[in-house]
């Protein structure tokens, strides 16, 4: 049962990205993790307040999930955050990061955030 004061977040990330997500989120939210687009779609039916997806979610299906949410009459207005981790594991060129940000904004993401920059 969800705590009435906690926002319910759908976190769509790869399993190996869960520790970083947990580090950033702490215990302030009710968090539901999923690792596939189909699982995310199913979990949305349980009522979410926010959708957060990593760029590597389900082999790069972040934009598929974003399009699904934005096209839904039920979920279309949910805040949707796209996350990237540029801290240590990956080396992205500025052009790639710019392209990801542009695509996220064009498809209606609420924000594009570098999660790695939030962890000290």
ZAFIMAR-616788 format. One record per residue: residue number from 1; residue in three letters; x, y, z of N, C-alpha, C, CB in turn. Coordinates in steps of 0.1 Angstrom, whole numbers. Glycine has a CB too. Example, Ala and Ser with C-alpha at 12.3 -4.5 7.8 and 13.67 -1.06 7.14 Angstrom:
<pts>
{num = 1&residuo = ALA&npx = 132&npy = -57&npz = 78&capx = 123&capy = -45&capz = 78&cpx = 132&cpy = -33&cpz = 78&cbpx = 113&cbpy = -45&cbpz = 90}
{num = 2&residuo = SER&npx = 128&npy = -22&npz = 71&capx = 137&capy = -11&capz = 71&cpx = 129&cpy = 0&cpz = 79&cbpx = 141&cbpy = -6&cbpz = 57}
</pts>
This chain:
<pts>
{num = 1&residuo = UNK&npx = 8&npy = -12&npz = 0&capx = 0&capy = 0&capz = 0&cpx = 9&cpy = 12&cpz = 0&cbpx = -10&cbpy = 0&cbpz = 12}
{num = 2&residuo = UNK&npx = 5&npy = 22&npz = -8&capx = 14&capy = 34&capz = -9&cpx = 11&cpy = 44&cpz = 2&cbpx = 12&cbpy = 40&cbpz = -22}
{num = 3&residuo = UNK&npx = 21&npy = 50&npz = 7&capx = 21&capy = 61&capz = 17&cpx = 15&cpy = 73&cpz = 10&cbpx = 35&cbpy = 64&cbpz = 23}
{num = 4&residuo = UNK&npx = 4&npy = 79&npz = 16&capx = -3&capy = 90&capz = 9&cpx = 6&cpy = 102&cpz = 6&cbpx = -15&cbpy = 94&cbpz = 17}
{num = 5&residuo = UNK&npx = 16&npy = 104&npz = 14&capx = 25&capy = 116&capz = 12&cpx = 36&cpy = 114&cpz = 2&cbpx = 30&cbpy = 121&cbpz = 25}
{num = 6&residuo = UNK&npx = 39&npy = 102&npz = -2&capx = 50&capy = 99&capz = -11&cpx = 45&cpy = 98&cpz = -25&cbpx = 57&cbpy = 86&cbpz = -7}
{num = 7&residuo = UNK&npx = 52&npy = 105&npz = -34&capx = 49&capy = 104&capz = -48&cpx = 54&cpy = 90&cpz = -53&cbpx = 56&cbpy = 115&cbpz = -56}
{num = 8&residuo = UNK&npx = 46&npy = 85&npz = -62&capx = 49&capy = 71&capz = -68&cpx = 56&cpy = 73&cpz = -81&cbpx = 36&cbpy = 63&cbpz = -70}
{num = 9&residuo = UNK&npx = 69&npy = 68&npz = -82&capx = 77&capy = 70&capz = -93&cpx = 79&cpy = 57&cpz = -100&cbpx = 91&cbpy = 76&cbpz = -89}
{num = 10&residuo = UNK&npx = 77&npy = 57&npz = -113&capx = 80&capy = 45&capz = -122&cpx = 94&cpy = 48&cpz = -127&cbpx = 70&cbpy = 44&cbpz = -134}
{num = 11&residuo = UNK&npx = 104&npy = 39&npz = -123&capx = 118&capy = 41&capz = -127&cpx = 121&cpy = 30&cpz = -137&cbpx = 127&cbpy = 40&cbpz = -115}
{num = 12&residuo = UNK&npx = 123&npy = 34&npz = -150&capx = 125&capy = 25&capz = -161&cpx = 140&cpy = 25&cpz = -164&cbpx = 117&cbpy = 28&cbpz = -174}
{num = 13&residuo = UNK&npx = 147&npy = 15&npz = -159&capx = 162&capy = 15&capz = -160&cpx = 166&cpy = 0&cpz = -162&cbpx = 169&cbpy = 22&cbpz = -149}
{num = 14&residuo = UNK&npx = 179&npy = -1&npz = -166&capx = 185&capy = -15&capz = -166&cpx = 187&cpy = -19&cpz = -152&cbpx = 198&cbpy = -15&cbpz = -175}
{num = 15&residuo = UNK&npx = 188&npy = -32&npz = -150&capx = 190&capy = -37&capz = -136&cpx = 203&cpy = -32&cpz = -130&cbpx = 191&cbpy = -52&cbpz = -136}
{num = 16&residuo = UNK&npx = 214&npy = -31&npz = -138&capx = 226&capy = -26&capz = -133&cpx = 226&cpy = -11&cpz = -130&cbpx = 237&cbpy = -28&cbpz = -144}
{num = 17&residuo = UNK&npx = 216&npy = -4&npz = -134&capx = 215&capy = 11&capz = -131&cpx = 207&cpy = 13&cpz = -118&cbpx = 209&cbpy = 18&cbpz = -142}
{num = 18&residuo = UNK&npx = 201&npy = 3&npz = -112&capx = 193&capy = 5&capz = -100&cpx = 201&cpy = 11&cpz = -88&cbpx = 187&cbpy = -9&cbpz = -96}
{num = 19&residuo = UNK&npx = 213&npy = 6&npz = -86&capx = 220&capy = 12&capz = -74&cpx = 222&cpy = 27&cpz = -75&cbpx = 233&cbpy = 5&cbpz = -72}
{num = 20&residuo = UNK&npx = 225&npy = 32&npz = -87&capx = 227&capy = 46&capz = -89&cpx = 214&cpy = 54&cpz = -87&cbpx = 233&cbpy = 49&cbpz = -103}
{num = 21&residuo = UNK&npx = 203&npy = 48&npz = -92&capx = 190&capy = 54&capz = -91&cpx = 186&cpy = 55&cpz = -76&cbpx = 179&cbpy = 47&cbpz = -99}
{num = 22&residuo = UNK&npx = 188&npy = 44&npz = -69&capx = 185&capy = 44&capz = -55&cpx = 193&cpy = 54&cpz = -47&cbpx = 187&cbpy = 30&cbpz = -49}
{num = 23&residuo = UNK&npx = 206&npy = 55&npz = -51&capx = 214&capy = 65&capz = -44&cpx = 209&cpy = 79&cpz = -45&cbpx = 229&cbpy = 65&cbpz = -49}
{num = 24&residuo = UNK&npx = 205&npy = 83&npz = -57&capx = 199&capy = 96&capz = -59&cpx = 186&cpy = 98&cpz = -53&cbpx = 199&cbpy = 99&cbpz = -75}
{num = 25&residuo = UNK&npx = 177&npy = 88&npz = -54&capx = 163&capy = 90&capz = -49&cpx = 162&cpy = 88&cpz = -34&cbpx = 155&cbpy = 79&cbpz = -56}
{num = 26&residuo = UNK&npx = 170&npy = 81&npz = -28&capx = 168&capy = 79&capz = -13&cpx = 155&cpy = 72&cpz = -10&cbpx = 169&cbpy = 92&cbpz = -6}
{num = 27&residuo = UNK&npx = 149&npy = 77&npz = 0&capx = 136&capy = 71&capz = 5&cpx = 124&cpy = 81&cpz = 4&cbpx = 138&cbpy = 66&cbpz = 19}
{num = 28&residuo = UNK&npx = 126&npy = 92&npz = -3&capx = 115&capy = 102&capz = -4&cpx = 103&cpy = 98&cpz = -12&cbpx = 121&cbpy = 115&cbpz = -9}
{num = 29&residuo = UNK&npx = 105&npy = 88&npz = -20&capx = 95&capy = 84&capz = -30&cpx = 91&cpy = 69&cpz = -29&cbpx = 99&cbpy = 87&cbpz = -44}
{num = 30&residuo = UNK&npx = 79&npy = 66&npz = -33&capx = 76&capy = 52&capz = -35&cpx = 81&cpy = 48&cpz = -49&cbpx = 60&cbpy = 49&cbpz = -33}
{num = 31&residuo = UNK&npx = 90&npy = 39&npz = -50&capx = 97&capy = 36&capz = -63&cpx = 93&cpy = 23&cpz = -68&cbpx = 112&cbpy = 37&cbpz = -61}
{num = 32&residuo = UNK&npx = 89&npy = 22&npz = -81&capx = 86&capy = 10&capz = -88&cpx = 96&cpy = 9&cpz = -99&cbpx = 71&cbpy = 10&cbpz = -93}
{num = 33&residuo = UNK&npx = 105&npy = -1&npz = -99&capx = 114&capy = -3&capz = -109&cpx = 109&cpy = -13&cpz = -120&cbpx = 128&cbpy = -9&cbpz = -104}
{num = 34&residuo = UNK&npx = 112&npy = -10&npz = -132&capx = 109&capy = -20&capz = -143&cpx = 120&cpy = -19&cpz = -153&cbpx = 95&cbpy = -16&cbpz = -150}
{num = 35&residuo = UNK&npx = 122&npy = -30&npz = -161&capx = 133&capy = -31&capz = -170&cpx = 130&cpy = -34&cpz = -184&cbpx = 142&cbpy = -43&cbpz = -165}
{num = 36&residuo = UNK&npx = 117&npy = -34&npz = -188&capx = 112&capy = -36&capz = -201&cpx = 101&cpy = -26&cpz = -204&cbpx = 108&cbpy = -50&cbpz = -204}
{num = 37&residuo = UNK&npx = 99&npy = -23&npz = -217&capx = 88&capy = -14&capz = -221&cpx = 75&cpy = -20&cpz = -217&cbpx = 89&cbpy = -11&cbpz = -236}
{num = 38&residuo = UNK&npx = 73&npy = -33&npz = -220&capx = 60&capy = -39&capz = -216&cpx = 57&cpy = -38&cpz = -201&cbpx = 60&cbpy = -54&cbpz = -221}
{num = 39&residuo = UNK&npx = 68&npy = -41&npz = -193&capx = 66&capy = -40&capz = -179&cpx = 62&cpy = -26&cpz = -175&cbpx = 78&cbpy = -45&cbpz = -171}
{num = 40&residuo = UNK&npx = 69&npy = -16&npz = -181&capx = 66&capy = -2&capz = -178&cpx = 51&cpy = 2&cpz = -181&cbpx = 76&cbpy = 8&cbpz = -185}
{num = 41&residuo = UNK&npx = 47&npy = -2&npz = -193&capx = 33&capy = 0&capz = -197&cpx = 23&cpy = -6&cpz = -187&cbpx = 31&cbpy = -5&cbpz = -211}
{num = 42&residuo = UNK&npx = 26&npy = -18&npz = -183&capx = 18&capy = -25&capz = -173&cpx = 17&cpy = -17&cpz = -160&cbpx = 22&cbpy = -39&cbpz = -171}
{num = 43&residuo = UNK&npx = 29&npy = -13&npz = -155&capx = 30&capy = -6&capz = -142&cpx = 23&cpy = 7&cpz = -142&cbpx = 45&cbpy = -5&cbpz = -138}
{num = 44&residuo = UNK&npx = 23&npy = 14&npz = -154&capx = 16&capy = 27&capz = -155&cpx = 1&cpy = 25&cpz = -151&cbpx = 17&cbpy = 32&cbpz = -169}
{num = 45&residuo = UNK&npx = -4&npy = 14&npz = -153&capx = -19&capy = 12&capz = -150&cpx = -21&cpy = 11&cpz = -135&cbpx = -23&cbpy = -1&cbpz = -156}
{num = 46&residuo = UNK&npx = -11&npy = 10&npz = -127&capx = -12&capy = 10&capz = -112&cpx = -12&cpy = 24&cpz = -107&cbpx = -1&cbpy = 2&cbpz = -106}
{num = 47&residuo = UNK&npx = -11&npy = 34&npz = -115&capx = -12&capy = 48&capz = -111&cpx = 2&cpy = 53&cpz = -106&cbpx = -22&cbpy = 49&cbpz = -100}
{num = 48&residuo = UNK&npx = 8&npy = 61&npz = -114&capx = 21&capy = 67&capz = -111&cpx = 20&cpy = 82&cpz = -111&cbpx = 32&cbpy = 63&cbpz = -122}
{num = 49&residuo = UNK&npx = 29&npy = 89&npz = -104&capx = 29&capy = 103&capz = -104&cpx = 40&cpy = 109&cpz = -113&cbpx = 31&cbpy = 108&cbpz = -90}
{num = 50&residuo = UNK&npx = 50&npy = 101&npz = -115&capx = 61&capy = 105&capz = -123&cpx = 67&cpy = 93&cpz = -130&cbpx = 72&cbpy = 113&cbpz = -115}
{num = 51&residuo = UNK&npx = 72&npy = 95&npz = -143&capx = 80&capy = 85&capz = -150&cpx = 94&cpy = 90&cpz = -152&cbpx = 73&cbpy = 81&cbpz = -164}
{num = 52&residuo = UNK&npx = 103&npy = 81&npz = -149&capx = 118&capy = 84&capz = -150&cpx = 124&cpy = 72&cpz = -158&cbpx = 125&cbpy = 86&cbpz = -136}
{num = 53&residuo = UNK&npx = 131&npy = 76&npz = -169&capx = 137&capy = 65&capz = -177&cpx = 151&cpy = 68&cpz = -181&cbpx = 129&cbpy = 63&cbpz = -190}
{num = 54&residuo = UNK&npx = 160&npy = 58&npz = -179&capx = 174&capy = 60&capz = -184&cpx = 175&cpy = 58&cpz = -199&cbpx = 183&cbpy = 50&cbpz = -177}
{num = 55&residuo = UNK&npx = 185&npy = 64&npz = -205&capx = 186&capy = 64&capz = -219&cpx = 189&cpy = 50&cpz = -224&cbpx = 197&cbpy = 73&cbpz = -224}
{num = 56&residuo = UNK&npx = 195&npy = 41&npz = -216&capx = 198&capy = 27&capz = -220&cpx = 187&cpy = 17&cpz = -216&cbpx = 211&cbpy = 23&cbpz = -213}
{num = 57&residuo = UNK&npx = 176&npy = 22&npz = -210&capx = 165&capy = 13&capz = -206&cpx = 161&cpy = 4&cpz = -218&cbpx = 153&cbpy = 22&cbpz = -201}
{num = 58&residuo = UNK&npx = 160&npy = -8&npz = -215&capx = 154&capy = -18&capz = -225&cpx = 161&cpy = -16&cpz = -239&cbpx = 139&cbpy = -17&cbpz = -226}
{num = 59&residuo = UNK&npx = 174&npy = -16&npz = -239&capx = 182&capy = -15&capz = -252&cpx = 179&cpy = -2&cpz = -259&cbpx = 179&cbpy = -27&cbpz = -261}
{num = 60&residuo = UNK&npx = 177&npy = 9&npz = -252&capx = 174&capy = 22&capz = -258&cpx = 160&cpy = 25&cpz = -261&cbpx = 182&cbpy = 22&cbpz = -271}
{num = 61&residuo = UNK&npx = 151&npy = 18&npz = -254&capx = 136&capy = 21&capz = -257&cpx = 131&cpy = 33&cpz = -249&cbpx = 129&cbpy = 8&cbpz = -253}
{num = 62&residuo = UNK&npx = 139&npy = 41&npz = -244&capx = 134&capy = 53&capz = -236&cpx = 125&cpy = 61&cpz = -245&cbpx = 146&cbpy = 61&cbpz = -232}
{num = 63&residuo = UNK&npx = 128&npy = 63&npz = -257&capx = 119&capy = 72&capz = -266&cpx = 106&cpy = 65&cpz = -269&cbpx = 126&cbpy = 76&cbpz = -278}
{num = 64&residuo = UNK&npx = 106&npy = 52&npz = -270&capx = 94&capy = 44&capz = -273&cpx = 85&cpy = 46&cpz = -261&cbpx = 97&cbpy = 29&cbpz = -275}
{num = 65&residuo = UNK&npx = 90&npy = 45&npz = -248&capx = 82&capy = 46&capz = -236&cpx = 77&cpy = 61&cpz = -236&cbpx = 91&cbpy = 43&cbpz = -224}
{num = 66&residuo = UNK&npx = 86&npy = 70&npz = -239&capx = 81&capy = 84&capz = -238&cpx = 70&cpy = 87&cpz = -248&cbpx = 93&cbpy = 93&cbpz = -242}
{num = 67&residuo = UNK&npx = 71&npy = 82&npz = -260&capx = 60&capy = 83&capz = -270&cpx = 47&cpy = 76&cpz = -265&cbpx = 64&cbpy = 77&cbpz = -283}
{num = 68&residuo = UNK&npx = 49&npy = 65&npz = -259&capx = 37&capy = 58&capz = -254&cpx = 30&cpy = 66&cpz = -243&cbpx = 41&cbpy = 44&cbpz = -248}
{num = 69&residuo = UNK&npx = 38&npy = 71&npz = -234&capx = 32&capy = 80&capz = -223&cpx = 25&cpy = 92&cpz = -229&cbpx = 43&cbpy = 83&cbpz = -213}
{num = 70&residuo = UNK&npx = 32&npy = 99&npz = -237&capx = 27&capy = 112&capz = -243&cpx = 15&cpy = 110&cpz = -251&cbpx = 38&cbpy = 119&cbpz = -251}
{num = 71&residuo = UNK&npx = 13&npy = 98&npz = -258&capx = 2&capy = 96&capz = -266&cpx = -10&cpy = 90&cpz = -258&cbpx = 5&cbpy = 86&cbpz = -277}
{num = 72&residuo = UNK&npx = -9&npy = 88&npz = -246&capx = -19&capy = 82&capz = -238&cpx = -28&cpy = 92&cpz = -232&cbpx = -13&cbpy = 73&cbpz = -227}
{num = 73&residuo = UNK&npx = -42&npy = 91&npz = -233&capx = -51&capy = 100&capz = -227&cpx = -50&cpy = 100&cpz = -212&cbpx = -65&cbpy = 98&cbpz = -232}
{num = 74&residuo = UNK&npx = -47&npy = 88&npz = -206&capx = -46&capy = 86&capz = -192&cpx = -33&cpy = 91&cpz = -186&cbpx = -48&cbpy = 72&cbpz = -188}
{num = 75&residuo = UNK&npx = -22&npy = 89&npz = -193&capx = -8&capy = 91&capz = -187&cpx = -1&cpy = 103&cpz = -194&cbpx = 0&cbpy = 79&cbpz = -188}
{num = 76&residuo = UNK&npx = -7&npy = 109&npz = -204&capx = -1&capy = 119&capz = -212&cpx = 5&cpy = 131&cpz = -205&cbpx = -10&cbpy = 123&cbpz = -223}
{num = 77&residuo = UNK&npx = -1&npy = 135&npz = -194&capx = 3&capy = 147&capz = -187&cpx = 13&cpy = 144&cpz = -176&cbpx = -9&cbpy = 153&cbpz = -181}
{num = 78&residuo = UNK&npx = 17&npy = 131&npz = -174&capx = 27&capy = 128&capz = -163&cpx = 40&cpy = 134&cpz = -166&cbpx = 28&cbpy = 112&cbpz = -162}
{num = 79&residuo = UNK&npx = 47&npy = 139&npz = -156&capx = 61&capy = 144&capz = -158&cpx = 69&cpy = 132&cpz = -162&cbpx = 66&cbpy = 150&cbpz = -145}
{num = 80&residuo = UNK&npx = 77&npy = 134&npz = -172&capx = 86&capy = 123&capz = -177&cpx = 100&cpy = 128&cpz = -178&cbpx = 81&cbpy = 118&cbpz = -191}
{num = 81&residuo = UNK&npx = 109&npy = 122&npz = -170&capx = 123&capy = 126&capz = -169&cpx = 132&cpy = 116&cpz = -176&cbpx = 127&cbpy = 128&cbpz = -155}
{num = 82&residuo = UNK&npx = 141&npy = 120&npz = -185&capx = 150&capy = 112&capz = -192&cpx = 164&cpy = 114&cpz = -185&cbpx = 151&cbpy = 115&cbpz = -207}
{num = 83&residuo = UNK&npx = 170&npy = 103&npz = -181&capx = 183&capy = 103&capz = -174&cpx = 194&cpy = 98&cpz = -182&cbpx = 181&cbpy = 96&cbpz = -161}
{num = 84&residuo = UNK&npx = 205&npy = 104&npz = -180&capx = 218&capy = 100&capz = -186&cpx = 228&cpy = 100&cpz = -175&cbpx = 222&cbpy = 109&cbpz = -199}
{num = 85&residuo = UNK&npx = 238&npy = 91&npz = -176&capx = 249&capy = 90&capz = -166&cpx = 262&cpy = 92&cpz = -173&cbpx = 249&cbpy = 77&cbpz = -158}
{num = 86&residuo = UNK&npx = 267&npy = 104&npz = -172&capx = 280&capy = 107&capz = -179&cpx = 292&cpy = 107&cpz = -169&cbpx = 280&cbpy = 121&cbpz = -185}
{num = 87&residuo = UNK&npx = 289&npy = 101&npz = -157&capx = 299&capy = 102&capz = -146&cpx = 312&cpy = 94&cpz = -149&cbpx = 293&cbpy = 97&cbpz = -133}
{num = 88&residuo = UNK&npx = 311&npy = 81&npz = -150&capx = 323&capy = 72&capz = -151&cpx = 322&cpy = 62&cpz = -162&cbpx = 326&cbpy = 66&cbpz = -138}
{num = 89&residuo = UNK&npx = 311&npy = 55&npz = -163&capx = 310&capy = 43&capz = -171&cpx = 310&cpy = 46&cpz = -186&cbpx = 297&cbpy = 36&cbpz = -168}
{num = 90&residuo = UNK&npx = 305&npy = 58&npz = -190&capx = 303&capy = 61&capz = -204&cpx = 310&cpy = 74&cpz = -208&cbpx = 289&cbpy = 61&cbpz = -208}
{num = 91&residuo = UNK&npx = 315&npy = 74&npz = -220&capx = 321&capy = 87&capz = -225&cpx = 313&cpy = 91&cpz = -237&cbpx = 336&cbpy = 85&cbpz = -228}
{num = 92&residuo = UNK&npx = 305&npy = 101&npz = -235&capx = 296&capy = 106&capz = -246&cpx = 302&cpy = 119&cpz = -252&cbpx = 282&cbpy = 109&cbpz = -241}
{num = 93&residuo = UNK&npx = 302&npy = 120&npz = -265&capx = 306&capy = 132&capz = -272&cpx = 295&cpy = 142&cpz = -269&cbpx = 309&cbpy = 130&cbpz = -287}
{num = 94&residuo = UNK&npx = 299&npy = 155&npz = -269&capx = 289&capy = 166&capz = -268&cpx = 278&cpy = 165&cpz = -278&cbpx = 296&cbpy = 179&cbpz = -268}
{num = 95&residuo = UNK&npx = 281&npy = 160&npz = -290&capx = 271&capy = 159&capz = -301&cpx = 261&cpy = 149&cpz = -297&cbpx = 278&cbpy = 156&cbpz = -314}
{num = 96&residuo = UNK&npx = 265&npy = 137&npz = -291&capx = 256&capy = 127&capz = -287&cpx = 247&cpy = 132&cpz = -276&cbpx = 263&cbpy = 114&cbpz = -283}
{num = 97&residuo = UNK&npx = 252&npy = 138&npz = -266&capx = 244&capy = 144&capz = -255&cpx = 234&cpy = 154&cpz = -261&cbpx = 253&cbpy = 150&cbpz = -244}
{num = 98&residuo = UNK&npx = 239&npy = 163&npz = -269&capx = 230&capy = 173&capz = -275&cpx = 218&cpy = 166&cpz = -283&cbpx = 237&cbpy = 182&cbpz = -284}
{num = 99&residuo = UNK&npx = 221&npy = 155&npz = -291&capx = 211&capy = 148&capz = -298&cpx = 201&cpy = 141&cpz = -289&cbpx = 218&cbpy = 138&cbpz = -307}
{num = 100&residuo = UNK&npx = 206&npy = 135&npz = -278&capx = 197&capy = 129&capz = -269&cpx = 187&cpy = 139&cpz = -262&cbpx = 204&cbpy = 121&cbpz = -258}
{num = 101&residuo = UNK&npx = 193&npy = 151&npz = -258&capx = 185&capy = 161&capz = -252&cpx = 175&cpy = 167&cpz = -262&cbpx = 194&cbpy = 173&cbpz = -247}
{num = 102&residuo = UNK&npx = 179&npy = 169&npz = -274&capx = 170&capy = 174&capz = -284&cpx = 158&cpy = 164&cpz = -287&cbpx = 178&cbpy = 177&cbpz = -297}
{num = 103&residuo = UNK&npx = 162&npy = 151&npz = -288&capx = 151&capy = 141&capz = -291&cpx = 142&cpy = 141&cpz = -279&cbpx = 158&cbpy = 127&cbpz = -293}
{num = 104&residuo = UNK&npx = 147&npy = 141&npz = -267&capx = 138&capy = 140&capz = -255&cpx = 129&cpy = 152&cpz = -254&cbpx = 147&cbpy = 140&cbpz = -242}
{num = 105&residuo = UNK&npx = 134&npy = 164&npz = -257&capx = 125&capy = 176&capz = -257&cpx = 115&cpy = 176&cpz = -268&cbpx = 134&cbpy = 189&cbpz = -258}
{num = 106&residuo = UNK&npx = 119&npy = 171&npz = -280&capx = 110&capy = 171&capz = -291&cpx = 99&cpy = 161&cpz = -289&cbpx = 118&cbpy = 167&cbpz = -304}
{num = 107&residuo = UNK&npx = 101&npy = 150&npz = -282&capx = 91&capy = 140&capz = -279&cpx = 83&cpy = 144&cpz = -266&cbpx = 97&cbpy = 127&cbpz = -277}
{num = 108&residuo = UNK&npx = 86&npy = 155&npz = -260&capx = 78&capy = 159&capz = -248&cpx = 83&cpy = 156&cpz = -235&cbpx = 65&cbpy = 154&cbpz = -250}
{num = 109&residuo = UNK&npx = 96&npy = 152&npz = -233&capx = 101&capy = 150&capz = -220&cpx = 100&cpy = 162&cpz = -211&cbpx = 115&cbpy = 145&cbpz = -221}
{num = 110&residuo = UNK&npx = 98&npy = 161&npz = -199&capx = 97&capy = 172&capz = -189&cpx = 111&cpy = 178&cpz = -188&cbpx = 91&cbpy = 167&cbpz = -176}
{num = 111&residuo = UNK&npx = 121&npy = 169&npz = -186&capx = 135&capy = 173&capz = -184&cpx = 144&cpy = 162&cpz = -188&cbpx = 137&cbpy = 177&cbpz = -170}
{num = 112&residuo = UNK&npx = 156&npy = 166&npz = -192&capx = 167&capy = 156&capz = -195&cpx = 178&cpy = 159&cpz = -185&cbpx = 172&cbpy = 158&cbpz = -210}
{num = 113&residuo = UNK&npx = 181&npy = 149&npz = -177&capx = 190&capy = 152&capz = -166&cpx = 202&cpy = 142&cpz = -166&cbpx = 183&cbpy = 150&cbpz = -152}
{num = 114&residuo = UNK&npx = 214&npy = 148&npz = -163&capx = 226&capy = 139&capz = -162&cpx = 226&cpy = 134&cpz = -147&cbpx = 239&cbpy = 147&cbpz = -165}
{num = 115&residuo = UNK&npx = 222&npy = 122&npz = -145&capx = 221&capy = 116&capz = -132&cpx = 235&cpy = 115&cpz = -125&cbpx = 215&cbpy = 102&cbpz = -132}
{num = 116&residuo = UNK&npx = 245&npy = 112&npz = -133&capx = 259&capy = 111&capz = -128&cpx = 264&cpy = 124&cpz = -121&cbpx = 268&cbpy = 107&cbpz = -138}
{num = 117&residuo = UNK&npx = 259&npy = 135&npz = -127&capx = 263&capy = 148&capz = -121&cpx = 257&cpy = 151&cpz = -108&cbpx = 260&cbpy = 159&cbpz = -131}
{num = 118&residuo = UNK&npx = 246&npy = 144&npz = -104&capx = 240&capy = 146&capz = -91&cpx = 246&cpy = 138&cpz = -80&cbpx = 225&cbpy = 142&cbpz = -93}
{num = 119&residuo = UNK&npx = 254&npy = 128&npz = -83&capx = 260&capy = 120&capz = -73&cpx = 275&cpy = 124&cpz = -71&cbpx = 260&cbpy = 104&cbpz = -78}
{num = 120&residuo = UNK&npx = 278&npy = 128&npz = -59&capx = 291&capy = 133&capz = -56&cpx = 303&cpy = 125&cpz = -57&cbpx = 291&cbpy = 139&cbpz = -43}
</pts>
